[in-house]
């Protein structure tokens, strides 16, 4: 501290001040401390200045980071946004437009850069260190954004260009097809397409090999398109065009169109021949088919026959539709007359009915006039009733008008109601709470607790959960009930359902030594709807063969065969379908590929003049459908009589006569040797016949025998030789040959 001199106020003898008597002098008295204070003050100012500069730099760095974050935000909003971002623009929308500076990658990047510069201004990053930091961030970020936007535009430009050029290629092919009959225009279209490929190669930067391959592919596609058009036209120009351009087709296309062109030529000849025969024999199908049989080339003959059959079938469909409309109109008029108390007459029969319908209409009107109603024709009634009980869905969709003239009013209305009931029927759907399902599961050994839930598995159920097995049983049971109802055309009563479920469950429940029966059932029901129905049929057939109930081991073996895919599809024998001895094929079964419509023996006469004791079997055939010999032998007779119509006798080596009757025509001649399976004639309805079919008769020692009966007791030969049935799983046709089922 500075010491102030102490001034002593004294005077001498002269009265003059004597001055300082005492003083404490040190460096501070001369300003040393002030100098030091000033120095320290300077140091403080320097520190403050440096601190402020540091704070400013920190603010600038924070602003630079904020700028970087802002650039990232712009990337997300202006580029990456899935709805409005540049990257969401595809094809032409992403490309630059010379007339629009805001388009394309440069347009969006200019906009982004302007926003960044404005933000930089707002953040004060315009000088010094802040500016340098901002420029560094911008350089790094913008380079990345420019690269991404430019890459997107290039990619979309290429995609749009490729798509546009592909459209040009397709247009060239379409022009070639459209102008296929003008060689000059077609060549121009081909040249334009090739030019398009070259442009596409430049755009996508293909190498020479890729370009060459693409040009070859285009030319092949071009010629294939023209060939397809010629083939669709059925034109013989397809063959000419193929020969001229086959070298430009790729190998796979060459092979494809070689066969197609040949088939086209065959179809052209077949179509022309069939139309010519149809024109020559519009009302004589037998005559037309007789001409077909004269064609030597088998492929051509079959093709002509198929075309001709299609023409006649179309004619029949048109005629049947017209006949149905005429009959519908006639019965509407008759019904209106009778409501008004008027009497119908033959004048109500419309012009245009064929002979059969006219006769039935005349007979029906006479009965209405004389009796007030029509006497139902028993054969027609039985035919409809059988169809309703065996194939309810087909019955429901048929036109009953064709039977109106042979049914009484009550019977006709009854059949109409049956059709409506079948169409309106909803199949029963059983749930796990239905008594029938619960009773079935109880038969399997399941038990329920007080809450109505299933208890643990019965001991013979191994390897699966209780619920899964119960559900599988329920699904298969529903399929079984549904099929029964659709076949019958009505919902089963509760009693019928309970009975069906009991039979179903009893056949389902058995034990096998291996303890795997439930696993097999689960596997089968998961693979095939209606699996249990097929198993039941197997059990029933096997029991008929055995003559007694099956053991559990026998049942297990049958189920295993049913489940086995190899046994079902790969084995040539139908091992899963047991043959039968005590049960012969019945009406509705398929024999030799055709449904049996009448069996051997006593029957109700189907038509006046027909035999009450049927000496053969009748098989369902379409009119003029080919039929083959069921056995080998020599043709000993080709003749006609009033009952059989046209018939042919073939004598086997053992002396058995095989007679085929009611045919329209025969290709086999008397004295000719034929083999089983040889084509010998065409089915018809000659003689005493109710419609097109084939009568087959077997004569041994001068007496007719049942053709369906076997001469052996062997189980495998219980079906007659040549019997045809269908594999119930695959639907494949199987034929009995040499005592074994063989795939056809």
C-alpha positions in Angstrom: 0.0 0.0 0.0 1.3 3.5 -0.8 2.4 5.4 2.3 1.5 9.1 2.3 4.3 11.3 3.8 3.4 12.7 7.2 3.8 16.5 7.0 4.8 18.0 10.3 3.5 21.6 10.6 6.3 23.3 12.5 8.3 26.6 11.9 11.7 27.6 12.7 12.8 30.6 14.6 12.3 32.6 11.5 8.8 31.4 11.3 9.5 29.5 8.1 8.1 26.0 7.7 10.6 23.4 8.5 9.2 20.8 5.8 8.9 17.2 6.3 10.5 16.0 9.2 9.9 12.3 8.4 8.9 10.4 5.2 8.3 6.7 4.4 9.2 6.3 0.7 9.0 3.0 -1.3 8.4 1.9 -5.0 4.7 2.2 -4.6 5.1 5.8 -4.0 6.3 6.1 -7.5 3.3 4.2 -9.3 4.6 0.6 -9.4 1.4 -0.9 -8.1 -0.7 1.1 -10.5 1.5 -0.2 -13.3 1.0 -3.8 -12.1 -2.8 -3.3 -11.8 -2.9 -1.9 -15.3 -0.9 -4.9 -16.5 -3.3 -7.3 -14.9 -6.2 -5.5 -16.3 -4.8 -5.9 -19.7 -4.3 -9.6 -19.1 -8.0 -9.9 -18.1 -9.1 -8.1 -21.3 -7.1 -10.5 -23.4 -8.6 -13.5 -21.6 -12.1 -12.1 -22.1 -11.5 -11.5 -25.8 -10.3 -15.1 -26.2 -13.3 -16.4 -24.4 -15.7 -14.5 -26.5 -14.0 -15.7 -29.7 -14.3 -19.3 -28.4 -18.0 -18.9 -27.7 -18.5 -17.4 -31.1 -16.8 -20.4 -32.7 -18.9 -22.8 -30.7 -22.1 -21.0 -31.9 -20.8 -21.2 -35.5 -20.1 -25.0 -35.1 -23.6 -25.5 -33.6 -25.1 -23.6 -36.5 -23.0 -25.7 -39.0 -24.4 -28.9 -37.4 -27.9 -27.4 -37.6 -27.3 -26.7 -41.3 -26.1 -30.3 -41.7 -29.3 -31.6 -40.0 -31.4 -29.3 -42.2 -29.8 -30.8 -45.3 -30.6 -34.3 -44.0 -34.2 -33.1 -43.5 -34.4 -31.8 -47.1 -33.1 -35.2 -48.3 -36.0 -36.9 -46.5 -38.7 -34.5 -47.6 -37.6 -33.5 -51.1 -36.0 -36.7 -52.2 -37.1 -39.7 -50.1 -40.7 -38.9 -49.2 -42.8 -41.8 -50.6 -45.5 -39.6 -51.8 -44.0 -36.3 -52.9 -40.2 -36.9 -53.0 -38.2 -37.0 -56.2 -37.4 -40.7 -55.7 -41.2 -41.5 -55.8 -41.3 -40.2 -59.3 -41.0 -42.9 -61.9 -40.4 -43.1 -65.6 -41.0 -39.9 -67.5 -42.0 -38.0 -64.4 -38.4 -38.2 -63.1 -36.8 -37.1 -66.3 -35.5 -33.6 -67.1 -37.5 -31.4 -69.5 -35.5 -28.8 -71.5 -38.4 -26.4 -71.3 -38.8 -26.7 -67.5 -35.8 -25.8 -65.4 -37.4 -27.2 -62.3 -37.7 -30.7 -63.7 -35.5 -33.7 -63.3 -32.6 -34.2 -60.9 -31.1 -30.7 -61.6 -34.4 -29.1 -60.9 -34.9 -30.7 -57.5 -31.3 -30.2 -56.6 -31.4 -26.4 -57.5 -34.4 -26.1 -55.3 -32.6 -27.9 -52.4 -29.5 -25.8 -52.8 -31.5 -22.6 -52.7 -33.2 -23.7 -49.5 -29.8 -24.6 -48.0 -28.3 -21.1 -48.9 -31.3 -19.4 -47.4 -30.8 -21.4 -44.2 -27.1 -20.6 -44.2 -28.0 -16.9 -44.3 -30.5 -17.3 -41.4 -27.8 -19.1 -39.3 -25.2 -16.4 -40.0 -22.7 -18.7 -41.5 -21.6 -16.2 -44.1 -18.1 -15.2 -42.9 -15.0 -16.6 -41.2 -14.8 -19.9 -39.6 -18.6 -20.4 -39.7 -18.7 -19.9 -43.4 -15.8 -22.4 -43.9 -17.6 -25.0 -41.8 -20.9 -24.4 -43.7 -19.2 -24.8 -47.1 -17.5 -28.0 -45.9 -20.9 -29.5 -44.8 -22.5 -28.4 -48.1 -19.8 -29.8 -50.2 -20.0 -33.2 -48.6 -23.8 -33.4 -48.3 -24.7 -31.9 -51.7 -22.2 -34.2 -53.5 -24.0 -37.1 -52.1 -27.5 -35.7 -52.9 -26.5 -34.8 -56.4 -25.2 -38.3 -57.0 -28.4 -40.0 -55.7 -30.7 -37.7 -57.7 -28.7 -38.1 -60.9 -28.6 -41.9 -60.5 -32.4 -41.9 -60.0 -33.0 -39.9 -63.1 -30.6 -42.1 -65.2 -32.3 -45.2 -64.0 -35.8 -43.9 -64.6 -34.8 -42.6 -68.0 -33.5 -46.0 -69.0 -36.6 -47.7 -67.6 -38.9 -45.3 -69.5 -36.9 -45.6 -72.6 -36.8 -49.4 -72.4 -40.6 -49.5 -71.8 -41.2 -47.1 -74.7 -39.0 -49.1 -77.0 -40.7 -52.4 -75.8 -44.1 -50.9 -76.8 -42.5 -50.0 -80.2 -41.4 -53.7 -80.5 -44.9 -55.0 -79.6 -46.4 -52.5 -82.1 -44.1 -53.7 -84.8 -45.2 -57.3 -84.1 -48.9 -56.3 -84.1 -48.4 -54.5 -87.4 -46.8 -57.5 -88.8 -49.7 -59.7 -87.8 -52.3 -57.1 -89.0 -50.6 -56.8 -92.4 -49.6 -60.5 -92.7 -51.1 -60.7 -96.2 -49.0 -57.8 -97.4 -45.4 -58.8 -97.6 -44.0 -55.3 -98.1 -45.8 -53.9 -95.0 -44.8 -56.9 -93.0 -41.1 -56.4 -93.9 -41.4 -52.7 -93.0 -42.8 -53.6 -89.6 -40.0 -56.2 -89.0 -37.3 -53.5 -90.0 -38.9 -51.0 -87.6 -38.7 -53.6 -84.8 -35.1 -54.3 -85.4 -34.3 -50.6 -85.4 -36.0 -50.3 -82.1 -33.8 -53.1 -80.6 -30.7 -51.2 -81.7 -31.9 -48.0 -80.0 -32.7 -50.0 -76.9 -29.2 -51.5 -77.0 -27.7 -47.9 -77.1 -29.8 -46.8 -74.2 -29.1 -49.7 -72.0 -25.5 -50.0 -73.2 -25.7 -53.6 -74.3 -22.6 -55.2 -75.8 -22.7 -56.6 -79.3 -23.5 -60.2 -78.3 -26.5 -59.1 -76.2 -27.7 -56.9 -79.0 -27.4 -59.8 -81.5 -29.3 -62.2 -79.2 -32.1 -59.7 -78.6 -32.5 -59.1 -82.3 -32.7 -62.8 -83.0 -35.3 -63.2 -80.2 -37.4 -60.3 -81.6 -37.4 -61.8 -85.1 -38.4 -65.2 -83.7 -41.3 -63.6 -81.7 -42.3 -61.6 -84.8 -42.6 -64.7 -87.0 -44.3 -66.7 -84.2 -46.9 -64.0 -83.9 -47.7 -64.1 -87.6 -47.7 -67.9 -87.5 -50.2 -67.9 -84.5 -52.5 -65.6 -86.5 -52.4 -67.9 -89.5 -53.0 -71.0 -87.3 -56.0 -69.2 -85.6 -57.4 -68.5 -89.1 -56.9 -72.2 -89.9 -55.1 -71.0 -93.1 -52.8 -73.1 -95.1 -50.6 -70.1 -95.4 -49.2 -71.1 -92.0 -47.3 -73.9 -93.7 -45.9 -71.6 -96.4 -44.9 -68.9 -94.0 -43.2 -71.5 -91.7 -41.1 -72.9 -94.5 -40.1 -69.3 -95.6 -39.0 -68.1 -92.1 -38.2 -71.2 -90.0 -34.5 -70.4 -90.0 -35.3 -67.1 -88.1 -37.3 -69.0 -85.4 -35.4 -70.0 -82.3 -35.0 -73.8 -81.9 -37.8 -74.2 -79.4 -40.2 -72.2 -81.6 -39.2 -74.3 -84.6 -40.1 -77.5 -82.8 -43.3 -76.0 -81.5 -44.6 -74.7 -84.9 -43.5 -77.7 -86.9 -46.1 -79.8 -85.1 -48.6 -77.0 -85.0 -48.4 -76.4 -88.8 -48.9 -80.1 -89.5 -51.9 -80.2 -87.2 -53.2 -77.1 -88.9 -53.0 -78.8 -92.3 -54.7 -81.9 -90.9 -57.5 -79.7 -89.3 -58.0 -77.8 -92.5 -58.5 -81.0 -94.5 -60.7 -82.4 -91.7 -62.8 -79.2 -91.5 -63.3 -79.1 -95.2 -64.1 -82.8 -95.5 -66.5 -82.6 -92.5 -68.3 -79.6 -93.8 -68.6 -81.2 -97.2 -70.1 -84.4 -95.7 -72.4 -82.4 -93.4 -73.7 -80.6 -96.5 -74.2 -83.8 -98.4 -75.8 -85.7 -95.5 -77.7 -83.1 -93.4 -80.3 -85.7 -92.3 -78.3 -88.9 -92.7 -75.6 -89.2 -90.1 -75.0 -92.9 -90.8 -74.3 -92.1 -94.4 -71.9 -89.4 -93.5 -70.0 -91.6 -91.1 -69.9 -94.4 -93.6 -68.0 -92.0 -95.9 -65.7 -91.1 -93.0 -64.9 -94.8 -92.5 -63.5 -95.0 -96.1 -60.7 -92.6 -95.3 -57.5 -94.6 -95.1 -55.3 -92.3 -93.1 -56.1 -93.0 -89.4 -55.2 -89.5 -88.2 -57.2 -87.8 -90.9 -60.2 -90.1 -90.4 -60.3 -89.4 -86.7 -60.0 -85.6 -87.3 -62.8 -85.7 -89.8 -65.0 -87.7 -87.5 -64.4 -85.3 -84.6 -65.3 -82.3 -86.8 -68.4 -84.0 -88.2 -69.5 -85.1 -84.7 -69.2 -81.5 -83.5 -71.3 -80.3 -86.5 -74.1 -82.8 -85.9 -74.0 -82.1 -82.1 -74.3 -78.4 -82.7 -77.3 -79.1 -85.0 -78.9 -81.3 -82.4 -78.4 -78.7 -79.7 -80.0 -76.1 -81.9 -82.9 -78.4 -82.8 -83.4 -79.6 -79.2 -83.5 -76.0 -78.0 -86.0 -75.1 -80.7 -88.1 -78.1 -79.9 -88.0 -77.3 -76.2 -89.1 -73.7 -77.0 -92.0 -74.9 -79.2 -93.1 -77.4 -76.6 -92.9 -74.8 -73.8 -95.0 -72.4 -75.9 -97.6 -75.1 -76.8 -98.1 -76.1 -73.1 -98.4 -72.5 -72.1 -101.2 -72.0 -74.7 -102.9 -75.3 -73.7 -102.8 -74.3 -70.0 -104.3 -70.9 -70.8 -107.1 -72.5 -72.9 -108.0 -74.9 -70.1 -108.1 -72.2 -67.5 -110.6 -70.4 -69.7 -112.7 -73.5 -70.1 -111.6 -74.1 -73.7 -110.8 -77.5 -75.1 -107.3 -78.0 -76.6 -107.0 -79.4 -80.1 -104.4 -80.5 -82.7 -104.5 -76.9 -83.9 -102.5 -76.1 -80.8 -99.6 -78.2 -81.9 -97.0 -75.7 -83.3 -95.5 -76.1 -86.7 -92.0 -77.3 -86.6 -92.2 -80.1 -84.1 -90.3 -83.2 -85.1 -92.1 -86.5 -85.6 -91.5 -87.8 -82.1 -92.6 -84.6 -80.3 -95.6 -84.2 -82.7 -96.8 -87.7 -82.0 -96.4 -87.2 -78.2 -98.2 -83.9 -78.4 -101.1 -85.3 -80.4 -101.5 -88.2 -78.0 -101.3 -85.9 -75.0 -104.0 -83.6 -76.4 -106.3 -86.5 -77.2 -106.0 -87.7 -73.6 -106.7 -84.3 -72.3 -109.8 -84.0 -74.5 -111.1 -87.5 -73.7 -109.9 -87.9 -70.1 -109.1 -84.5 -68.8 -105.5 -85.5 -68.1 -102.6 -87.5 -69.5 -101.8 -91.1 -68.6 -98.3 -91.2 -67.2 -95.9 -93.3 -69.3 -94.4 -95.7 -66.8 -91.0 -96.0 -68.5 -90.7 -92.2 -68.6 -91.7 -91.9 -65.0 -89.3 -94.6 -63.9 -86.5 -93.0 -65.9 -87.0 -89.7 -64.2 -87.5 -91.2 -60.8 -84.3 -93.3 -61.1 -82.3 -90.2 -62.3 -83.7 -88.2 -59.4 -82.5 -90.8 -56.9 -79.2 -91.6 -58.5 -78.1 -88.3 -59.9 -80.1 -85.6 -58.3 -78.0 -82.7 -59.6 -78.3 -83.8 -63.2 -82.0 -84.2 -62.7 -82.4 -80.8 -61.2 -80.8 -79.1 -64.2 -82.6 -81.0 -67.0 -85.5 -79.6 -69.0 -88.7 -81.4 -68.1 -90.6 -80.1 -71.1 -89.5 -83.1 -73.2 -91.5 -85.3 -70.7 -94.5 -83.1 -70.4 -96.5 -85.1 -73.1 -96.0 -88.4 -71.2 -96.7 -87.3 -67.6 -99.9 -86.5 -65.9 -100.4 -83.0 -64.6 -99.8 -84.1 -61.0 -96.7 -86.1 -61.9 -95.2 -83.3 -64.0 -95.8 -80.8 -61.2 -94.3 -83.3 -58.7 -91.1 -83.6 -60.7 -91.0 -79.8 -61.1 -91.2 -79.4 -57.3 -88.5 -82.0 -56.9 -86.2 -79.9 -59.1 -86.9 -76.8 -57.1 -86.4 -78.6 -53.8 -83.0 -79.9 -55.0 -81.9 -76.5 -56.2 -82.9 -74.9 -52.9 -81.5 -77.5 -50.7 -78.6 -76.5 -48.4 -76.6 -79.6 -47.3 -76.5 -80.3 -43.6 -73.4 -79.1 -41.8 -72.8 -80.9 -38.6 -70.8 -79.2 -35.8 -68.9 -80.7 -32.9 -71.9 -80.1 -30.7 -74.3 -82.1 -32.8 -75.5 -85.3 -31.2 -74.7 -87.4 -34.3 -71.0 -86.3 -34.1 -70.8 -86.8 -30.4 -72.4 -90.2 -30.6 -70.0 -91.1 -33.4 -67.0 -90.0 -31.3 -68.3 -92.0 -28.4 -68.4 -95.1 -30.6 -64.7 -94.4 -31.2 -64.0 -94.4 -27.5 -64.1 -90.7 -26.8 -65.6 -89.5 -23.6 -66.9 -86.1 -22.5 -66.6 -84.2 -19.2 -69.4 -82.4 -17.5 -68.7 -79.2 -19.4 -69.2 -81.1 -22.7 -65.5 -81.1 -23.6 -63.5 -84.1 -24.9 -61.5 -85.9 -22.4 -58.0 -87.4 -23.1 -57.4 -89.7 -26.1 -58.8 -93.2 -26.0 -55.9 -95.6 -25.6 -56.0 -96.7 -29.2 -55.4 -93.2 -30.5 -51.7 -92.8 -30.7 -49.5 -89.9 -31.9 -52.1 -87.2 -32.5 -53.9 -84.7 -30.4 -57.5 -85.4 -29.4 -58.9 -82.2 -30.9 -57.1 -82.8 -34.2 -58.5 -86.3 -34.6 -62.0 -85.3 -33.6 -61.9 -82.4 -36.1 -60.7 -84.7 -38.9 -63.5 -87.2 -38.1 -66.1 -84.3 -38.1 -64.9 -83.0 -41.4 -64.9 -86.4 -43.1 -68.3 -87.1 -41.6 -69.7 -83.9 -43.0 -68.3 -84.7 -46.5 -70.0 -88.2 -46.2 -73.4 -86.7 -45.2 -73.1 -83.9 -47.9 -72.5 -86.4 -50.6 -75.4 -88.6 -49.5 -77.7 -85.6 -49.5 -76.6 -84.2 -52.9 -77.0 -87.6 -54.4 -80.5 -88.1 -53.0 -81.4 -84.5 -53.6 -82.8 -83.9 -50.2 -81.7 -83.3 -46.6 -81.5 -86.4 -44.5 -83.8 -86.7 -41.5 -82.2 -86.8 -38.1 -82.8 -90.5 -37.9 -81.1 -91.0 -41.3 -78.2 -88.9 -40.2 -77.8 -90.8 -36.9 -77.9 -94.1 -38.8 -75.4 -93.0 -41.4 -73.1 -91.6 -38.6 -73.3 -94.9 -36.7 -72.3 -96.9 -39.7 -69.6 -94.4 -40.5 -68.1 -94.4 -37.0 -68.4 -98.2 -36.6 -66.3 -98.7 -39.7 -63.9 -96.0 -38.5 -63.3 -97.6 -35.1 -61.1 -100.6 -35.0 -57.8 -101.6 -33.4 -54.7 -102.8 -35.1 -51.7 -104.5 -33.5 -49.3 -101.7 -34.5 -51.6 -99.1 -32.9 -51.4 -96.9 -36.0 -54.9 -97.0 -37.3 -55.8 -93.5 -36.2 -52.6 -92.1 -37.7 -53.6 -93.6 -41.0 -57.1 -92.2 -40.9 -55.8 -88.7 -40.1 -53.3 -88.9 -43.0 -56.0 -90.1 -45.4 -58.6 -87.5 -44.4 -56.1 -84.7 -44.6 -55.1 -85.8 -48.2 -58.5 -86.4 -49.6 -62.0 -85.1 -49.1 -64.4 -88.1 -48.8 -61.6 -90.4 -47.7 -63.8 -92.2 -45.2 -66.6 -92.7 -47.8 -64.1 -94.6 -50.0 -62.9 -96.6 -47.0 -66.5 -97.6 -46.2 -67.0 -98.7 -49.8 -63.8 -100.7 -49.6 -64.9 -102.4 -46.4 -68.3 -103.3 -47.8 -66.9 -104.7 -51.0 -64.3 -106.7 -49.1 -66.9 -108.1 -46.7 -69.0 -109.3 -49.7 -65.9 -111.1 -51.1 -65.1 -112.7 -47.8 -68.7 -113.4 -46.8 -68.1 -112.3 -43.2 -67.0 -109.3 -41.2 -63.4 -108.1 -41.6 -60.9 -108.4 -38.9 -59.1 -105.3 -37.6 -55.9 -106.4 -39.4 -57.8 -106.7 -42.7 -59.3 -103.3 -42.2 -55.9 -101.8 -41.4 -54.5 -103.3 -44.6 -57.3 -101.9 -46.7 -56.9 -98.4 -45.2 -53.1 -98.6 -45.7 -53.7 -99.4 -49.4 -56.2 -96.5 -49.6 -53.7 -94.1 -48.1 -50.7 -95.2 -50.0 -50.2 -92.8 -53.0 -48.0 -95.3 -54.7 -50.6 -98.0 -54.5 -53.2 -95.6 -55.7 -51.4 -94.0 -58.6 -48.3 -96.0 -59.6 -49.5 -99.5 -59.3 -51.1 -100.8 -62.4 -53.5 -102.9 -60.4 -56.4 -101.3 -58.5 -55.4 -103.0 -55.3 -57.4 -100.6 -53.2 -60.7 -101.7 -54.7 -61.6 -105.2 -53.6 -63.4 -107.2 -56.3 -66.7 -108.9 -55.6 -68.2 -112.3 -56.2 -71.7 -112.1 -54.9 -72.5 -108.7 -56.4 -72.7 -108.2 -60.2 -72.5 -104.8 -62.0 -75.9 -103.1 -61.9 -77.7 -100.4 -63.9 -75.6 -97.3 -63.6 -72.3 -99.1 -63.3 -69.6 -98.6 -66.0 -68.8 -101.7 -68.1 -66.3 -101.6 -70.9 -66.2 -97.8 -70.6 -70.0 -97.3 -70.9 -72.8 -97.0 -68.4 -75.1 -100.0 -68.1 -78.7 -98.9 -68.8 -80.4 -102.4 -68.8 -79.1 -105.7 -67.4 -79.8 -109.3 -68.5 -83.0 -111.0 -67.5 -86.6 -110.2 -66.8 -87.6 -106.6 -67.0 -90.5 -104.2 -67.7 -90.9 -103.6 -71.4 -89.2 -100.3 -72.2 -91.2 -100.0 -75.4 -94.0 -101.8 -77.3 -92.4 -104.6 -79.3 -89.5 -105.0 -76.9 -88.7 -108.2 -75.2 -89.9 -108.7 -71.6 -87.0 -111.1 -71.0 -83.8 -109.1 -71.9 -81.3 -111.5 -73.5 -78.3 -109.2 -73.2 -77.3 -105.9 -71.7 -77.7 -102.4 -73.0 -74.9 -99.9 -72.8 -75.2 -96.1 -73.1 -73.7 -94.8 -76.4 -74.2 -91.6 -78.3 -75.7 -91.7 -81.8 -73.0 -92.7 -84.3 -70.4 -93.2 -81.5 -67.9 -95.9 -82.4 -68.0 -99.2 -80.6 -65.4 -101.9 -80.5 -65.5 -105.7 -80.2 -65.4 -107.0 -76.6 -63.9 -110.3 -77.7 -61.8 -111.6 -80.6 -63.3 -113.8 -83.3 -64.7 -114.0 -86.9 -67.6 -112.1 -88.2 -70.2 -114.7 -89.2 -73.2 -112.5 -89.8 -74.1 -108.9 -90.6 -77.9 -108.4 -90.9 -81.0 -106.6 -90.0 -84.3 -107.5 -88.4 -87.2 -105.6 -87.0 -86.2 -106.3 -83.3 -82.4 -106.0 -83.4 -82.2 -103.5 -86.2 -78.8 -103.6 -87.7 -76.7 -106.3 -85.8 -73.5 -108.2 -86.2 -72.4 -111.6 -84.9 -68.8 -112.4 -84.1 -67.9 -116.0 -83.2 -65.0 -116.6 -80.8 -62.6 -119.6 -81.0 -64.6 -121.4 -78.3 -67.8 -121.1 -80.3 -69.4 -118.3 -78.3 -71.4 -115.8 -80.4 -71.0 -112.1 -79.5 -74.0 -110.1 -80.9 -74.0 -106.3 -81.2 -77.3 -104.7 -82.1 -79.3 -101.5 -82.9 -76.2 -100.1 -84.7 -76.4 -97.5 -87.4 -73.6 -99.0 -89.5 -70.7 -101.5 -89.5 -67.2 -101.3 -90.8 -66.4 -104.9 -90.1 -67.4 -107.3 -93.0 -68.7 -110.9 -93.0 -65.8 -113.3 -92.9 -63.4 -110.7 -91.4 -61.2 -111.6 -88.4 -61.4 -109.0 -85.6 -59.6 -108.6 -82.3 -60.9 -107.4 -79.0 -60.8 -103.6 -79.1 -61.1 -103.3 -82.9 -63.5 -100.7 -84.2 -66.4 -102.6 -85.8 -69.3 -100.2 -86.1 -71.3 -97.1 -84.9 -74.1 -97.2 -82.3 -77.6 -96.1 -83.2 -81.2 -96.7 -82.5 -82.4 -99.0 -85.3 -85.0 -101.7 -84.7 -87.1 -101.7 -81.5 -85.2 -99.1 -79.5 -86.0 -96.2 -77.1 -82.8 -94.2 -78.1 -79.2 -94.6 -79.1 -77.4 -97.4 -77.3 -75.6 -100.7 -77.9 -77.2 -104.0 -77.2 -74.6 -106.7 -76.4 -75.6 -110.3 -76.3 -73.5 -113.4 -75.5 -74.8 -116.8 -77.0 -73.3 -120.1 -75.8 -74.4 -123.4 -77.3 -77.4 -121.6 -78.9 -78.6 -120.0 -75.7 -78.1 -116.5 -74.4 -76.1 -116.0 -71.1 -75.5 -113.0 -68.9 -72.5 -111.2 -70.4 -71.7 -109.8 -67.0 -71.3 -113.2 -65.3 -67.8 -114.6 -64.9 -66.8 -118.2 -65.7 -64.5 -118.4 -62.8 -64.8 -118.1 -59.0 -61.5 -116.3 -58.6 -62.0 -113.1 -56.7 -59.9 -111.2 -59.2 -62.0 -112.5 -62.0 -65.3 -111.8 -60.3 -65.8 -108.9 -62.8 -66.2 -110.0 -66.4 -63.3 -109.6 -68.7 -63.3 -106.1 -70.1 -65.3 -104.5 -67.2 -64.3 -100.9 -66.8 -64.5 -98.9 -63.5 -63.0 -95.7 -62.2 -60.4 -95.4 -59.5 -62.4 -93.5 -56.9 -59.3 -91.4 -55.9 -57.7 -90.5 -59.2 -60.7 -90.9 -61.5 -58.5 -92.9 -63.8 -60.3 -95.6 -65.8 -59.3 -99.2 -65.0 -60.1 -102.3 -67.1 -60.3 -106.0 -66.1 -57.7 -107.8 -68.2 -56.6 -111.4 -67.4 -58.1 -111.3 -64.0 -56.3 -108.1 -63.0 -57.2 -104.4 -63.0 -55.1 -102.5 -65.4 -54.9 -98.7 -66.1 -56.3 -97.7 -69.4 
